C-alpha cells in the first residue's frame, strides 16, 4: 500500500520566522518583495515574467504547504522543501522549474 509523502519539517530546530521572498523580473523591470501571505503571489501568477520564490527558515510547515497548494507546487516538491537533509537538485515540471539548494 502506498502512503502519502511526509509533509512535515525535517531538520534542525529553527527559531527564526519563515521568510519568503518573491523576485519578479523581465528585460524591463525588477521587483523584490517579502511575501506576508500566499495571496501576495497572486499578481505574479499569470504574467509573462520570471518569478522566483525563495523560502528561508522553512520550519513552519503549514505556511510552506499552503504556499505549495496555492501555487500548484507538486506535493513531492513540497516534501523536498521541508526536508533539510535533501540533496540539492533541479526538477522540471514543464511550466516551472524547481531548484532545491
Secondary structure, 3 states (H helix, E strand, C coil): CCCCCCCCCECCCCCCCCEEEEEEECCCCEEEEEECCHHHHHHHCCCCCEEEEEEECCCCHHHHHHHHHHHCCCHHHHHHHHECCCCCEEEECCCCEEEEC
